[in-house]
Amino acid sequence: PASLLLYMAVKRNLAEIVMVTGDIDWIHIHSDMHLASAIYIKQRTDARLFFAVRCDDITRSRILREHLPYSIIKKISALCYEKIKKRYRENQLARFADKIVFQNSNDRDCFIARNNVSCENLKVIPGNIGKPRFLDEWRAVNKSISVSTLVYCGTLSYSKGFHYVLQMLKKLKDKGY
């Protein structure tokens, strides 16, 4: 799996990574798939770990398992995912992360209940991206006249909407930015 390949690459190249980047203050990840690599870096540097939870995968998996016509094999697989894989990773997060942010308080509260942790290192930063932001009244809010640098941090996949980023960049180029 990709997470194992990343872990092995980080383990092999950490000294060079630190030499090129300098001291690492924070490790910021959005996917628990990369948690082992982040913990490895944290344990070997003075870096702190910041994790952004995108959604409550355990609750989502349980709801889908309970409400969709899953085969018995798919139900067992979902249970294993919920009870073993995701819970283990959540426990690792609770143990090693210095800050964890959630998009809503419900996800945070479920995390607290499952991991018996205090709230002091947990924060809610609402996503607030939705229909109101795409109404005409918001069309001219951004007064920027140039784009010199754009950093995209995300999965380069159709399912994550990367094609929209490419479309937006073409529109900006066509407008002379």
matplotlib code that plots the C-alpha trace (Angstrom):
import matplotlib.pyplot as plt

x = [0.0, 1.0, 1.2, 3.9, 5.8, 5.8, 6.8, 9.8, 10.8, 10.6, 12.6, 15.3, 15.5, 14.7, 18.3, 18.3, 14.8, 15.9, 19.1, 17.1, 14.2, 16.0, 14.4, 10.9, 8.5, 5.2, 4.1, 0.7, -1.4, -5.0, -5.1, -4.5, -3.1, 0.2, 0.1, 2.9, 5.2, 4.2, 4.8, 8.2, 9.2, 7.8, 9.7, 13.0, 12.8, 11.4, 8.4, 4.9, 2.0, -1.0, -3.8, -6.9, -9.8, -11.8, -14.7, -15.7, -14.9, -16.0, -19.5, -19.8, -18.9, -21.3, -24.2, -23.5, -23.2, -26.5, -28.5, -27.1, -27.8, -24.2, -23.3, -22.2, -18.6, -18.9, -20.5, -17.7, -15.1, -16.8, -16.8, -13.1, -12.4, -14.4, -13.3, -9.6, -8.0, -9.7, -9.8, -6.1, -5.3, -7.6, -5.8, -2.5, -3.7, -5.0, -1.6, 0.8, -1.0, -0.3, -3.3, -6.3, -8.9, -12.3, -14.8, -17.7, -18.3, -20.1, -17.1, -14.9, -17.3, -17.4, -13.6, -13.5, -16.0, -14.1, -10.7, -11.2, -9.2, -9.6, -10.5, -7.4, -5.7, -8.8, -10.3, -13.2, -12.6, -15.9, -15.5, -18.2, -17.9, -21.3, -24.0, -23.9, -20.3, -21.4, -24.2, -23.8, -23.3, -19.9, -18.8, -16.7, -15.5, -12.0, -10.2, -6.9, -5.5, -2.7, -1.7, 2.0, 2.0, -0.6, 0.1, -2.4, -2.3, -4.5, -4.9, -4.5, -7.7, -10.9, -12.9, -11.3, -12.1, -8.6, -10.0, -11.8, -8.4, -7.1, -10.2, -9.9, -6.2, -7.2, -9.8, -7.3, -4.8, -7.4, -8.2, -4.5, -3.6]
y = [0.0, 3.6, 4.3, 1.6, 2.9, 6.4, 5.2, 3.3, 6.3, 8.6, 6.1, 5.8, 9.6, 11.4, 12.7, 14.1, 15.6, 17.4, 18.5, 20.1, 21.5, 22.4, 21.9, 20.6, 22.5, 20.9, 17.9, 18.5, 15.6, 15.2, 11.5, 8.8, 6.8, 8.7, 8.6, 6.0, 8.3, 11.3, 9.5, 8.3, 11.9, 13.2, 10.6, 11.5, 15.3, 18.0, 18.4, 18.6, 16.8, 18.6, 16.4, 17.7, 15.2, 15.4, 13.3, 10.7, 7.6, 5.2, 6.7, 7.0, 3.3, 2.2, 4.2, 2.8, -0.7, -0.4, 1.2, -0.3, -3.8, -5.0, -8.7, -10.5, -10.3, -6.5, -6.1, -8.1, -6.0, -2.8, -4.0, -4.9, -1.4, 0.3, -1.8, -2.5, -0.3, 3.0, 2.6, 1.8, 4.8, 7.0, 5.8, 6.6, 10.1, 10.6, 9.5, 11.3, 14.4, 17.8, 19.4, 17.8, 19.8, 18.8, 20.4, 20.0, 19.5, 16.2, 14.6, 15.9, 14.6, 11.2, 11.1, 12.1, 9.4, 6.7, 7.7, 9.1, 12.2, 15.8, 18.7, 20.9, 19.8, 19.4, 22.3, 22.8, 24.8, 24.8, 24.1, 26.7, 26.0, 25.7, 27.2, 30.7, 31.2, 30.7, 33.2, 36.3, 38.6, 36.9, 37.0, 40.2, 39.8, 38.8, 41.9, 40.2, 41.2, 38.6, 35.1, 34.6, 31.3, 28.7, 25.7, 22.8, 20.3, 17.4, 14.2, 14.4, 12.5, 13.1, 12.1, 14.8, 17.5, 18.2, 18.7, 21.8, 23.2, 22.7, 24.4, 27.3, 27.8, 27.8, 30.5, 32.6, 32.2, 33.1, 36.3, 37.2, 36.4]
z = [0.0, -0.5, 3.2, 3.6, 0.6, 2.0, 5.5, 4.0, 1.9, 5.0, 7.1, 4.4, 3.7, 6.9, 7.4, 3.9, 4.4, 7.5, 5.9, 3.0, 5.0, 8.2, 11.5, 11.3, 13.5, 12.6, 10.7, 9.1, 7.8, 6.7, 6.2, 8.8, 6.0, 6.5, 10.3, 10.7, 8.7, 10.7, 14.0, 12.7, 11.9, 15.2, 17.3, 15.6, 15.5, 17.8, 15.4, 16.7, 14.9, 13.6, 12.2, 10.4, 10.5, 7.3, 8.5, 11.1, 9.0, 11.8, 12.2, 8.4, 8.0, 10.7, 9.1, 5.7, 7.0, 8.9, 6.1, 2.8, 1.6, 2.2, 1.7, 4.9, 3.6, 3.1, 6.6, 8.2, 6.3, 7.5, 11.1, 10.9, 9.4, 12.2, 15.2, 14.3, 11.6, 12.2, 16.0, 16.1, 14.1, 16.2, 19.3, 17.7, 16.9, 20.4, 21.7, 19.4, 17.9, 19.5, 17.8, 16.1, 14.3, 13.2, 10.8, 13.3, 17.0, 16.4, 14.9, 17.7, 20.4, 18.8, 18.7, 22.4, 23.4, 21.5, 22.7, 26.2, 25.6, 26.9, 24.7, 25.3, 22.1, 20.0, 18.0, 15.6, 12.5, 10.5, 6.8, 5.9, 2.2, 0.8, -1.3, 0.4, -0.8, -4.4, -4.5, -6.8, -3.9, -3.2, -6.9, -6.6, -3.0, -3.8, -5.1, -6.0, -9.3, -9.7, -8.7, -8.3, -6.4, -5.9, -3.7, -4.0, -1.1, -1.8, -3.7, -7.4, -8.2, -10.0, -7.0, -4.9, -7.5, -8.8, -12.3, -10.9, -9.8, -13.4, -14.8, -12.5, -13.4, -17.1, -16.5, -14.5, -17.3, -20.0, -17.9, -17.9, -14.3]

ax = plt.figure().add_subplot(projection="3d")
ax.plot(x, y, z, "-o")
ax.set_aspect("equal")
plt.show()
